[in-house]
Amino acid sequence: MANVAVVGAQWGDEGKGKIVDWLSNRADMVVRFQGGHNAGHTLVVDGKVYKLALLPSGVVQGKPSIIGNGVVVDPWHLVGEIEKIAAQGVAISPDILTIADNACLILPIHPALDVAREAAASAPGAKIGTTGRGIGPAYEDKVGRRAIRVCDLANADDLKVKIDRLRSHHDPLRAGLGLEPIDPEALLAQLLEIAPKILPYVKPAWRVLDQAQKAGKRVLFEGAQGAFLDVDHGTYPYVTSSNTVAGQAAAIKGARDAGVHEFLRK
């Protein structure tokens, strides 16, 4: 097995979880490279059902796994998912799981905006049909260069500045949709409370992958959805907010290594 990316050929409900779980046996590492907790895979192993939304499927087999920088991470959902899987007997530790330090966060303001905006789309055919989990608004903040990233959880002063920047964009938008302004103190308190549960897993994912490449490891890149949901190549506008095709996997390591395409071909 070389480095392989698994992506759905349609909308992502093609049974990729079974394929990913099977390929995980041959892989040394499994990487989620896009999407959020609006997708994921259900695995059935020895009659036990594991429902994974953010965690890469490799964790069930104890394979080192990465949540890459192309993923938008809801830290509260992730902590809950880790606890749920742990209760099923799958131990998740920083030795197994890496979260990219430059991945962007889904904040409580994002699902609220997602739901309110969808509700406001009253014209026929105007609704996108989102999951309401804040995925799209989180990617918008990422592209708008105002997102809070995983690494920001380590610095309260940085968080205050970034929350203020978020407010300058979101408060007028929220007012137009009938939502209350962001409470900066409450949001800061929520982030500082969750930070100690997330930060032990945080590393530069590009470096972990670079070391894996140099060691000749076999890496499985796990796509969460299908090609028809790709924001550029799918059935726009009824798509997700990320690139779901295999080329997106290169963005995890591409900026650090000009040989990333060769890395994916090996």
C-alpha positions in Angstrom: 0.0 0.0 0.0 1.3 3.4 -1.0 -0.1 6.7 0.4 -3.8 6.6 -0.5 -6.7 9.0 -0.4 -10.3 7.7 -0.1 -13.0 10.0 -1.3 -16.7 9.2 -2.2 -17.5 9.2 -5.9 -20.8 10.9 -5.3 -22.2 12.5 -2.1 -20.2 10.5 0.4 -22.7 7.8 1.4 -21.0 5.1 -0.5 -19.7 3.0 2.3 -16.3 4.6 2.6 -16.1 3.7 6.3 -15.8 0.0 5.4 -13.1 0.7 2.8 -11.2 3.0 5.2 -11.4 0.5 8.0 -10.1 -2.3 5.7 -7.2 -0.1 4.4 -6.3 1.0 7.9 -5.0 -2.5 8.4 -2.3 -1.8 5.9 -1.7 1.8 6.8 0.8 3.2 9.4 -1.2 6.4 9.8 -4.7 7.7 9.1 -5.4 11.4 8.3 -8.7 13.3 8.1 -8.0 16.1 5.7 -11.3 18.2 5.3 -14.8 18.7 6.6 -16.0 18.9 10.1 -18.4 16.9 12.3 -21.1 17.2 9.7 -19.7 13.9 8.2 -17.6 11.0 9.2 -17.8 7.2 9.2 -19.7 4.4 11.0 -17.5 1.3 11.7 -18.8 -2.1 12.8 -16.0 -4.2 14.3 -16.8 -7.5 15.9 -20.5 -6.5 16.2 -19.6 -3.2 18.0 -20.7 0.0 16.3 -18.3 3.1 16.4 -19.8 6.4 15.1 -17.0 8.8 14.2 -17.5 12.3 13.1 -14.2 14.1 13.7 -11.9 11.3 14.8 -10.1 9.5 12.0 -11.2 5.9 11.6 -7.7 4.7 12.4 -8.1 5.3 16.1 -10.4 2.2 16.4 -7.4 0.1 15.3 -5.0 2.0 17.5 -3.3 3.6 14.4 -1.6 7.0 14.8 -4.2 9.4 13.4 -4.3 13.1 12.5 -7.0 15.7 12.3 -5.5 17.9 9.6 -5.5 21.6 9.1 -8.2 21.3 6.3 -10.7 20.2 9.0 -12.7 22.7 11.0 -12.8 21.5 14.6 -15.6 21.9 17.1 -13.6 21.3 20.3 -16.7 20.5 22.4 -17.9 17.9 20.0 -14.4 16.4 19.7 -14.0 16.1 23.5 -17.4 14.4 23.6 -16.5 12.1 20.8 -13.2 11.1 22.5 -15.1 10.4 25.7 -17.8 8.3 23.9 -15.2 6.2 22.1 -13.2 5.8 25.3 -16.4 4.4 26.9 -16.5 1.8 24.2 -13.0 0.7 25.1 -10.9 2.7 22.6 -8.3 4.7 24.4 -7.5 8.0 22.7 -4.2 9.6 23.8 -1.8 12.2 22.4 0.3 9.2 21.3 -2.5 8.1 19.0 -4.2 11.4 18.0 -2.7 14.6 16.6 -4.7 17.7 16.0 -3.1 20.2 13.5 -2.1 23.3 15.4 -3.3 25.5 12.5 -6.8 23.9 12.1 -9.6 26.4 12.6 -12.2 26.1 15.3 -16.0 25.9 15.1 -17.3 28.2 17.8 -20.8 28.4 19.4 -21.5 31.4 17.2 -21.2 29.4 14.0 -24.1 26.9 14.4 -26.4 29.7 15.5 -25.5 31.7 12.4 -25.8 28.6 10.2 -29.4 27.9 11.5 -30.5 31.5 11.4 -29.3 32.1 7.9 -30.9 28.9 6.6 -34.2 29.9 8.3 -34.0 33.3 6.6 -33.7 31.8 3.2 -37.5 31.8 2.5 -37.5 32.0 -1.3 -38.2 28.7 -3.2 -34.9 26.8 -3.7 -32.9 29.2 -1.6 -32.2 26.8 1.3 -28.9 24.9 1.0 -29.9 22.1 3.4 -27.0 22.5 5.8 -26.6 20.3 8.9 -26.8 23.5 11.0 -23.5 22.6 12.8 -21.6 25.7 11.8 -19.3 24.2 9.2 -19.9 26.8 6.5 -19.6 29.9 8.8 -16.4 28.4 10.3 -14.8 28.0 6.8 -16.0 31.6 6.0 -14.1 32.9 9.0 -11.1 30.9 7.9 -11.0 32.3 4.4 -11.8 35.8 5.9 -8.7 35.5 8.1 -10.5 36.1 11.3 -10.8 32.5 12.5 -9.6 31.3 15.9 -7.2 28.4 15.3 -6.4 25.5 17.6 -3.0 27.0 18.6 -4.7 30.2 19.8 -6.2 28.2 22.7 -2.8 28.4 24.4 -2.8 32.2 24.7 -5.7 34.1 26.4 -4.4 37.5 25.3 -4.5 36.4 21.6 -8.0 35.0 22.1 -9.2 38.3 23.3 -7.9 40.1 20.3 -9.3 37.5 17.9 -12.7 37.5 19.6 -12.8 41.3 19.1 -12.0 40.8 15.4 -14.8 38.3 15.1 -17.3 40.6 16.7 -16.6 43.4 14.2 -17.8 41.0 11.4 -20.4 38.9 13.2 -22.3 41.4 15.3 -23.7 43.4 12.4 -24.5 40.1 10.6 -26.2 38.6 13.7 -28.2 41.8 14.2 -29.6 41.5 10.7 -30.7 37.9 11.5 -32.2 38.8 14.8 -29.5 37.3 17.0 -27.9 38.8 20.0 -24.4 40.3 19.8 -21.5 38.0 20.7 -20.7 38.1 24.5 -16.9 38.3 24.4 -16.4 37.4 28.1 -18.6 34.3 27.8 -16.9 33.1 24.6 -13.5 33.6 26.1 -14.5 31.7 29.2 -15.8 28.8 27.1 -12.6 28.6 25.1 -10.3 28.8 28.2 -12.4 26.0 29.8 -12.1 23.6 26.8 -8.4 24.5 26.0 -6.8 22.1 28.5 -8.7 19.2 27.0 -7.6 19.9 23.5 -4.0 21.3 23.7 -2.3 18.0 24.7 -3.2 16.6 21.3 -1.9 19.7 19.3 1.2 19.5 17.1 2.3 20.8 13.7 0.7 18.1 11.6 2.9 18.9 8.6 6.0 17.9 10.7 4.4 14.6 11.8 3.7 13.8 8.2 7.1 14.9 7.1 8.7 12.5 9.6 6.3 9.8 8.4 7.4 10.3 4.8 11.1 10.2 5.6 10.5 7.0 7.6 8.7 5.4 4.7 5.4 5.1 6.4 2.2 4.4 4.6 -0.4 7.1 5.1 -4.2 6.8 4.5 -6.0 10.1 3.8 -9.6 9.7 4.8 -12.1 11.9 3.0 -15.3 12.7 4.9 -17.6 13.2 1.9 -17.9 12.8 -1.8 -16.8 14.6 -5.0 -20.3 15.9 -5.7 -20.1 17.9 -2.5 -16.8 19.6 -3.4 -17.2 23.4 -3.1 -15.5 23.8 -6.5 -16.3 20.7 -8.4 -19.6 19.6 -6.9 -23.3 20.4 -7.5 -22.9 24.0 -6.4 -24.5 25.6 -4.5 -25.7 22.4 -2.9 -22.3 21.4 -1.7 -20.2 21.5 1.5 -17.8 24.3 2.3 -14.5 22.5 1.7 -12.7 20.8 -1.1 -13.6 17.1 -0.7 -11.5 15.8 -3.6 -8.2 14.0 -3.1 -6.1 17.0 -4.0 -7.1 18.7 -0.8 -4.9 16.2 1.1 -1.9 17.9 -0.3 -2.7 21.1 1.5 -1.9 19.5 4.9 1.8 19.4 4.0 2.1 21.2 0.7 3.3 24.6 2.0 6.1 23.0 3.9 7.3 20.6 1.2 7.5 21.2 -2.5 7.6 17.4 -3.0 4.1 16.8 -1.6 2.7 15.6 -4.9 5.5 13.0 -5.0 4.6 12.1 -1.4 1.0 11.4 -2.5 2.2 9.3 -5.4 4.5 7.0 -3.4 
